[in-house]
């Protein structure tokens, strides 16, 4: 265990971080188990090492109802993520993994896509409140992989990537999905669309439909993404848009 309140510990960790940045060449940090020490301490490490990017793992349980599924309102959950960023410094490089979006998306792709529109009409995760500070993901080494602690439905993984790679926030691709699952080409195609159309962390999201079997959203007036098995959506697509990517229950115009 490390006593992060000890001045010597802080000093030596800051020296180590600066060595990693200036001598080794790293330019960003991932704060593992950031609940294990205060945001005030994390702020010390960020301020004194000056990374270009920093992301915290703040993994807490969503609020669940009697049916064992997440409640529609997850405001307290995403507020905790926002609070951490505010305390570390909202104008700096600090971000957090958007576990709120991860948890809701896990369930939504199982025939409950209505969950992807919050009560305010915006995205229900952290990206609905502060997308510039939200790092979205489908799975990581804890949730998926060999640990399998909170895995995304394996037959719907590409729906997850179609969502995060077209939406605001900073999307993070899981190594295993990209290199081991045979999804490299599909993910690459979505990445190229995001890059080519200039979709970024603060892009404007307009949710067009959110029903059990259909989620349809437009981003920056340039990209439209569909999740779900419903096919009769042609009348909802504005003139001039053409399909540029598609797969199992998802399509991008």
C-alpha positions as a printed Julia matrix, in Angstrom:
253×3 Matrix{Float64}:
   0.0     0.0     0.0
   1.17    3.54   -0.79
   0.41    6.49    1.48
  -0.44    9.15   -1.08
  -0.65   11.79    1.65
   3.02   11.33    2.49
   5.06   14.23    1.0
   7.97   11.94    0.18
   5.7     9.51   -1.68
   4.2    12.39   -3.66
   7.64   13.82   -4.47
   9.1    10.52   -5.66
   6.02    9.59   -7.71
   6.1    12.99   -9.41
   9.81   12.5   -10.18
   9.05    9.08  -11.63
   6.18   10.44  -13.77
   8.38   13.22  -15.12
  11.09   10.67  -15.93
   8.54    8.58  -17.83
   7.45   11.67  -19.75
  10.8    13.34  -20.53
  13.18   10.37  -20.75
  11.01    7.46  -21.86
   8.49    9.33  -24.0
   5.09    8.67  -22.43
   2.79   11.67  -22.61
  -0.31   10.52  -20.76
  -1.37    8.66  -17.64
  -4.07    6.14  -16.75
  -4.98    6.34  -13.06
  -5.84    2.8   -12.01
  -8.41    2.35   -9.21
  -8.71    6.11   -8.81
 -11.22    5.56   -5.99
  -8.28    4.38   -3.88
  -6.99    7.92   -3.34
  -8.54   11.35   -3.45
  -8.95   13.52   -6.52
  -6.9    16.12   -4.66
  -3.93   13.75   -4.72
  -4.48   12.95   -8.4
  -4.46   16.69   -9.05
  -0.97   16.93   -7.52
   0.33   14.26   -9.89
  -1.32   15.84  -12.93
  -0.28   19.41  -12.12
   3.34   18.52  -11.34
   3.93   16.13  -14.25
   1.95   18.04  -16.93
   0.8    15.14  -19.15
  -1.02   15.9   -22.37
  -3.74   13.43  -21.37
  -4.87   11.69  -18.19
  -7.74    9.27  -17.66
  -9.06    7.82  -14.41
 -10.66    4.46  -13.74
 -13.54    5.21  -11.37
 -15.57    2.02  -11.45
 -18.61    2.08   -9.21
 -21.83    0.14   -9.47
 -24.77    1.58  -11.37
 -28.14    1.9    -9.64
 -30.24   -1.18  -10.32
 -33.96   -1.83  -10.05
 -35.84   -4.85   -8.77
 -35.56   -6.5   -12.2
 -31.78   -6.56  -11.91
 -31.36   -4.04  -14.72
 -29.96   -0.5   -14.5
 -32.4     2.25  -13.6
 -33.15    4.69  -16.4
 -31.78    7.54  -14.31
 -28.06    7.15  -13.63
 -27.36   10.79  -12.76
 -25.6    10.05   -9.43
 -23.29    7.61  -11.2
 -22.16   10.03  -13.9
 -22.06   12.87  -11.38
 -19.3    11.01   -9.55
 -17.25   10.97  -12.75
 -17.88   14.66  -13.35
 -16.94   15.48   -9.75
 -13.56   13.78  -10.1
 -12.71   15.75  -13.23
 -13.82   19.02  -11.61
 -11.63   18.41   -8.58
  -8.58   17.45  -10.63
  -9.11   20.39  -12.96
 -11.77   20.66  -15.63
  -9.64   22.95  -17.79
  -6.68   20.55  -17.78
  -5.98   17.15  -19.36
  -7.98   15.04  -16.86
 -10.73   12.72  -18.14
 -12.51    9.62  -16.84
 -13.6     6.36  -18.39
 -17.34    6.62  -19.06
 -18.49    3.61  -17.06
 -22.04    5.01  -17.09
 -22.25    4.69  -20.87
 -20.62    1.24  -20.72
 -23.19   -0.07  -18.25
 -26.21    1.3   -20.09
 -24.93    0.2   -23.51
 -24.37   -3.34  -22.2
 -28.1    -3.69  -21.56
 -29.43   -1.46  -24.34
 -28.14   -3.66  -27.18
 -30.12   -6.59  -25.76
 -33.39   -5.29  -27.2
 -33.72   -2.19  -24.99
 -32.25    0.53  -27.19
 -34.67    3.06  -25.72
 -32.2     3.28  -22.84
 -29.83    5.26  -25.06
 -31.99    8.38  -24.8
 -32.03    9.92  -21.35
 -34.97   11.73  -19.81
 -33.49   15.01  -21.06
 -33.3    13.72  -24.64
 -29.52   13.47  -24.53
 -27.14   10.53  -24.23
 -27.61    8.92  -20.79
 -23.91    8.48  -19.95
 -21.22   10.98  -19.09
 -21.1    11.93  -22.79
 -24.54   13.45  -22.32
 -23.17   15.9   -19.75
 -19.48   16.47  -20.41
 -18.38   14.59  -23.54
 -15.02   16.36  -23.76
 -14.01   14.65  -20.51
 -15.53   11.21  -21.19
 -13.48    8.27  -22.51
 -15.94    5.77  -23.93
 -15.23    2.05  -24.28
 -16.94   -1.26  -25.0
 -14.73   -3.49  -22.85
 -11.34   -3.41  -21.15
  -8.96   -5.89  -19.52
 -11.17   -6.08  -16.42
 -14.67   -6.14  -17.9
 -13.87   -8.48  -20.78
 -10.84  -10.55  -21.75
  -9.96  -13.4   -19.37
 -11.35  -11.65  -16.26
 -14.8   -11.33  -17.8
 -16.12   -9.28  -14.88
 -18.67   -7.18  -16.8
 -18.46   -8.23  -20.45
 -20.28   -6.64  -23.35
 -22.64   -9.12  -25.09
 -20.16  -10.91  -27.34
 -22.45  -11.15  -30.37
 -23.2    -7.4   -30.24
 -19.74   -5.95  -29.76
 -19.76   -4.16  -33.11
 -22.97   -2.37  -32.15
 -21.0    -1.01  -29.21
 -18.22    0.23  -31.48
 -20.71    1.69  -33.96
 -22.02    3.73  -31.02
 -18.81    4.97  -29.42
 -16.92    5.57  -32.7
 -19.66    7.82  -34.1
 -20.57    9.63  -30.89
 -19.05   12.44  -28.82
 -16.46   11.54  -26.22
 -13.01   10.03  -26.75
 -13.49    6.4   -27.82
 -11.08    3.71  -26.64
 -10.65    0.46  -28.6
  -9.98   -2.76  -26.7
  -6.83   -4.58  -27.85
  -8.5    -7.98  -27.71
 -11.39   -6.95  -29.94
  -9.08   -5.34  -32.49
  -6.38   -8.0   -32.72
  -7.9   -11.25  -31.47
 -11.58  -11.19  -32.43
 -11.21  -10.66  -36.18
 -12.92   -7.26  -35.97
  -9.99   -5.14  -37.14
 -11.42   -4.28  -40.57
 -14.88   -3.39  -39.24
 -13.46   -1.23  -36.46
 -10.96    0.37  -38.88
 -13.82    1.34  -41.18
 -15.66    3.1   -38.35
 -12.46    4.86  -37.23
 -11.86    6.13  -40.77
 -15.43    7.47  -40.96
 -14.97    9.31  -37.67
 -11.67   10.77  -38.86
 -12.86   11.68  -42.34
 -16.0    13.41  -41.08
 -14.19   15.23  -38.29
 -16.25   13.74  -35.47
 -14.67   14.76  -32.16
 -15.2    14.62  -28.41
 -17.59   17.57  -28.4
 -19.53   16.81  -31.58
 -23.24   17.62  -31.57
 -25.5    14.61  -31.03
 -29.14   14.54  -32.15
 -31.04   11.41  -31.16
 -33.66   10.8   -33.84
 -35.26    7.57  -32.57
 -34.79    5.39  -29.49
 -37.11    2.39  -29.35
 -36.64   -1.19  -28.2
 -35.36   -2.37  -31.6
 -34.02    0.88  -33.07
 -31.61    3.61  -32.09
 -30.97    6.28  -34.7
 -28.8     9.34  -34.18
 -27.23   12.09  -36.25
 -23.83   13.54  -35.35
 -22.74   17.02  -36.5
 -25.2    16.79  -39.39
 -22.61   14.6   -41.16
 -23.03   11.05  -39.85
 -26.08    8.96  -39.02
 -25.81    5.71  -37.09
 -28.41    2.99  -36.58
 -28.34    0.25  -33.97
 -30.86   -2.56  -33.74
 -32.53   -5.12  -36.01
 -35.16   -2.83  -37.53
 -34.62   -2.42  -41.27
 -37.43   -0.1   -42.37
 -35.67    3.17  -41.58
 -35.25    4.6   -45.07
 -37.97    7.17  -44.5
 -36.04    8.49  -41.48
 -32.77    9.07  -43.36
 -32.43   12.56  -44.88
 -31.84   12.82  -48.61
 -28.22   12.72  -49.66
 -26.98   10.28  -47.02
 -25.48    6.98  -48.22
 -24.55    3.82  -46.31
 -20.78    3.72  -45.73
 -20.57    0.92  -43.15
 -22.81   -1.87  -41.91
 -22.71   -5.09  -39.97
 -24.71   -7.2   -37.54
 -27.61   -4.91  -36.51
 -25.82   -1.64  -37.2
 -25.36    0.75  -40.11
 -23.68    4.1   -40.69
 -24.62    6.7   -43.29
